[in-house]
Amino acid sequence: MASLPSLQQQIARCRLCRDCPTESARLPHEPRPVLQLGPGARICIASQAPGKRAHEKGLPFYDPSGVRLRQWLDMDEATFYDPDKLAIVPMGFCFPGYDRNGGDLPPRRECAPQWRQQVFDALPNLSLILLIGQYAQGYHLPREQRGCTLTETVANWRELLDGGQHPAVLPLPHPSWRNNGWLKRNPWFAEQLLPVLRQRVHGLLKE
């Protein structure tokens, strides 16, 4: 198994989605893998793919979604970007580009088979993985633990969190403004899930 610094160097040089795409179209711009890894991380955010601002800055969740996510976690920016506290591992490491309607394309399919198992093997101290969005939930949760919709999966959060899996897993919607309507329709998310999430995160950060 490669050391974490060696693995990070390999990922930084990766050009699979540009030079050897498995999809019909290659990545429309130069790759810039955006993720955050640290050997001491107790918590991992398993997300979708970096957006345009994160791609330009080289920092994950460097956008309003990141502001909302930090509010959900009750976490300041310095802690959020401390790799020895928090790992951030998107399903696709590079910004995938925009679709014809101006929305972000799905995460590139080349990343997960090539890198995901190696990355998690190099993070031995994880105690909690936050599964943001359907792509991460589809990868990390067996079919029988997923609902037919994201809402059903997230609504099953108590059973998943306390299901005895290690690291523990907790499904979340994406913190994008596009989900404002979902948050209004599902007030239990803020009332019931977020307090437990914050308590679990704060406890792990103190260990």
N, C-alpha and C positions, 0 to 999 in steps of 0.2 A: 504494500500500500504506500502511495506517495505521501510525503510529509505535506502538511498544510501549506507552507510557503511554496513548495514545488507545485502543488496542485493549483494554487492561485496563479502562479506564473503560466502554467499550461492553459488555464482558462482564459487568461488575459490575451494569449496569442491565438485563441481559437477563431477559425474562420469557416467553420463547417457550413453555416447558413449562407455564406457568401460564395464560397468556392465549390462546395460539394452539397448543394441543397437536396433534400429529400422531398421537398414540395415542388410544385410546378414552377414557382418563381423564386429566384434567389433574393436574399435580403437586399433592399433597394439602396442601402447606404453602407458605409464602412462599419464593421462590427465594433461595438464597444461594450463588452460584458460589464454589467452593473450588478454587483452583489456585495454582501458583507459577511466575512467569515472571521471567527476568532476561536482559538482552542478552548477558551474558558466559557463560551456562551452557554447559558442555561436555557435560553428561549430562542426559538427560531420562528421567523415569519416566512411561511411558504406562500408566495404570492404568484401573480400571473406573469407579468413582464414589465420592464421599466417603460415609463412614458417618455415623451419627447423631452421634457424638462430634465428628467433624471438622466437621460442619455446625454444631454448637453453638459450637465454638471458633473456626471460621473458618480452621483449619489442616489441610492434608491429612495423612492418616495419623496423626491425633492419637488413637491407640488402640493396643491390644496388637499389631495387625498392623504398625504403624509401628515398634514396638520390635523386632519380629523382622526387619523389612526392613532396619533400620539394622544389625542384627547380621549379616545376609547381606552387606551392603556394607562392614562394618567401618568404619562412619562415625558420628561423634558427632552429637548433636542440633543443635549450632550449625552444623555444616557442612551437614547435611541441610536445614535451613531457611534456607540462604543462597541467594537466588535467582540470584546471579551465579555460583554453582557448580552448582546443581542445579535444573532445571525439573521441575515435576510437573504433568502434563496428563492428567486423567482423560477417559475417553470421554464421560462425562456430568458436567458441572461441579457439579450440585446433587445432594444426597442424594435418592434416588428414592422413599424410603418403604419400608414393609415389605409383604411378601406375607402371605397368610393363615396361613402357618406361622411367621411371625416373622422370616424371613430378608429380607435386602435385595433389593429389586426390581432388575431389570437397569438399566443406565444408560439414561437417557432418550434417545430417538432423535433429538430435535431438535438436540442439541448439535453432533454431529460434522459434519453437512452445513453448518451455519451458521458454525462457528468453527474447525474443526480445521486446515484448510489455512492460514488466516490466521495462526493461532498459530505453526505451524511455519515459515512464511515469515518470521516476526518473530524467529526464533531461529537466526541464521545460523552460530553457532559450535558447534553440536552436533556431537559426534563419536560419541556412543553413545546409543542409545535402548533402554531396558529395557522389554520388552513383558510386562506383568503381566496374566495371565489371558487367556481366550479372546476376549473382546471386543476388546481392544487388538491381539491377534495377528491376529484376523480382519480388522481394518482395515488394519494396517500390512504384513502379509505377503500376497503373492499366493497364490492357491489352491495352486499347485504347491509352495510352500514350507511348507505346513501339513500336519500329519498328520491322521488321522481323529479323533484325540483330543488333548487338551492334552499328555498324556504323550508321545505321539509327536512333537509339535512341539518340546517342551522337550528331548527326547532328541536332537534334531537340532541342538542349540545350537552345536556346533563348526563345522558347515558354514555355519550362518547368520552366526555371528560373524565368520568368516574368508572370507565369500563375496564380499568386494569392494564391498559396498554402503556408501554414505556418506549419512548417518551409519550406522555399524555397528549391527546390531540383535542383541539377545539375549533370547530368550523365557524367562519365569519363571512359576512358579505363583503364585497369590496367597498372601501370607504369613499369611493368616487361620488361626486355630486349627482351622477346619473342614478344613484340609488336613494336619493332623497325621498322619493315616493315610497320605496320599499320600507324605509325606516319609519315613515308616518303610518303605514299600514300595519306595521308590526311593532307596536310600542313595548311589547315584552322584551325586545332585544335590549333596549336601554334600561328598562326597569328591573329585569331579572338577570340577564346574561352579563352585562357590563360590570355590575358590582362584583360578581364572582371572578370575572376576568381580571379586574384590577387587584383584587385581593390575592389571587394566585400569582400574578406578575410581581407584585410588591414583595411577596414572601420569597420568591425565587431570587430576586435581586439582593435580598438581605443575607442569603445563605453564603 
